[in-house]
Amino acid sequence: MESADRLLSMDLRAGDDDWSPTPHGHWLAQMIAESDLVRGRDVLELGAGVANHTILIHRKGAASIVATEITEELLVTAQANFERNCGEDAEIEFRVADWLSTPGRFDTVVSNPPFCQSGKQNRRYFIDSLILDAHKRLRPLGELIFIQSSMADFGETERLMDRNGFDVEVVGTTSGPFRDYYFEDQRFMEEIEGVEGAYELRDGFYHEHLRVYRGRLREWAPHTNAHLPGRT
């Protein structure tokens, strides 16, 4: 079996407007490299960025990959990095798509959803919508793989996943110091004070915890009298 260090070795290039890997992205990559979360599965990756996770998903033996980004410009970087590291003949489809607004059904959805800089009044918007709507992109018993910070409230995520039909597993946990831009957003710093276990102070320095979640859809079918589209 190829070592995680070798799998994580990549030639990645990015422009000023590209989203380079964060500590969240590095930890998600580490967990993908050390596991068989995607082997043999049809994978939808939301927000490919510079394609570090896309490359790993390919190297770890996914059956097929659809990788998305919000604009064509961002997707160009992802595709270039993927082809540089995996070859131009590797089986993959790149799509411009707004989050889950893309067609198809998959075995696995993988993402590093935005939080602190989500651009939404509800910073959990992308986490919540991922949990609420991933079933639209997943096949029966499909899996959702994503990472989040303790500042986004682990308890709320786990309750929401359970309520929406996912069996929840924590794949891996780590921690690290706050990034500088957290402190630049005073409202954000005030918001996290209301989240239980949002951060830890170590020798006067703020640290967040990161968890990679794996949610598997339970078997379920709506009641025959359920309100469904097209039913009068």
Secondary structure, DSSP 8 states (H G I E B T S, - for coil): ---HHHHT-------TTS----HHHHHHHHHHHTS-SSTT-EEEEE--TTSHHHHHHHHTT-SEEEEEESSHHHHHHHHHHHHHHH-TTS--EEEE-STT-S---EEEEEE----TT-SSSSTTHHHHHHHHHGGGTEEEEEEEEEEEEGGG-HHHHHHHHHHTTEEEEEEEEEEEE--HHHHH-HHHHHHHTTSTT--EEETTEEEEEEEEEEEEE------TT---TT--
